Amino acid sequence: MAVSSSFSASLSPAERAAYGKNARGRAPRSSHGGFEAARERPDPVDVLERQSAARLPELVPVRYGRMLESPFRFYRGAAAIMAADLGPLPDTGLTVQLCGDAHLLNFRLLASPERHLVFDINDFDETLAGPFEWDVKRLAASLVLAGRENGFTAAEQDDAVRACVKAYRRRMREFAGMRTLDIWYAQDDADRLRDLMASSMDREARRRTAEATARARTRTYLQAFAKLTRATPEGRRIAPDPPLVTPLGDLLDDPSAEEKALRGVLDGYARSLSSERRHLLRRYHLVDVARKVVGVGSVGTRCWIVLLLGRDDDDPLLLQAKEAQESVLAPHTGGERYDNQGRRVVAGQRLIQTTSDILLGWTHAVGLDGRPRDFYVRQLRDWKGIARPETMDPGLLRLFAQLCGASLARAHARSGDPVAIAAYLGGSDRFDRALAGFAQDYADRDERDFEALAEAVRSGRVRAESA
């Protein structure tokens, strides 16, 4: 999977650094400060409606309802709008595998296959190759919006952004001096995070961090199994909770044909796994399937919970099969095109994450409407610790911003050229200050787009409902 146009194994570190510094001619670091919408900027509601056309129509109002809870919730569902805004801007040409939706809630504690807690990016629906700064800008603006939601001052918001970008810049400089394999092996496990942040945390922050780590270890597949299923005369089955969780049998008059098709989907998915993991999957048998509403930006895409059992009803495996559509970045990059969007997501995740779910795979299926669709598959909820920015004070948001910035640098260093990116960023805080200006301007733009959606609902142009 070729990503970086700036990297070549035949170039010396000095040549790679020169390439990075030369990128300042295309996009000076100060040019990233501030945001002004293009004159021909598309209407934000039109962008959302074009996305919604490919989604389940009965769930689209739920998506809009969730986005209208706050400007920050709107932002989480508006990756396509931001991609359209970033596309026309001058860019560095320093290409990495982008997360594509790097807002702060897509960084969290996860379980490694060795059952260690690590801090990493978690959402890859929009992953694609592109300029490194696009991810940094999306993360920066999310910090401002989270700060505004908490009532923080503009200075406190800027402080979080600058801390984030500084951590990104300094971590990238570290990677620029490291051996290639050492970059690939680098990860942020819970112990390392504790050591990194110890000097910056007060007693209360340390207590809350310890609680978050302990809570993540309780969010296991068994907890999900207990919450999402129930005992029935036929055995363990997924519990209905419409419209959020709807068993397949409640969606179809005759689910037997669809169940047969789903078995074929699982067979196709199994072929994307390595041989030893196919062997593991064969230890389980399919028991039940349900449609699940997920997230904010993903509401309306097809997402299925698949319940499999091994030895007995107390030996579960819960998989999530989520529809993968074209990345919102694709119209704005000249990047690689994929014959299967699920494969794009999986390939991007494996490239960005230091450790991925052992059952991560992809498949292709014909949906209930008879149309072919791509899916990626992973385990449902396994040791995930999710940030709660609404509970953070300015100091804790700043600390979390540092973690996110450093983690994003590690992700980008795996796929891009850390020497070139570090040389572009340099040793001063010029890029940090520029991104703080961008984040404030873009948060203003997001709030206006939020109001545009609210007005579209008031006028009857679109419909929103809570769920």
Order of alpha helices (4+ residues) and beta strands (2+ residues): alpha-alpha-alpha-alpha-alpha-beta-beta-beta-beta-alpha-alpha-alpha-alpha-alpha-alpha-beta-beta-beta-alpha-alpha-alpha-beta-beta-beta-alpha-beta-beta-alpha-alpha-alpha
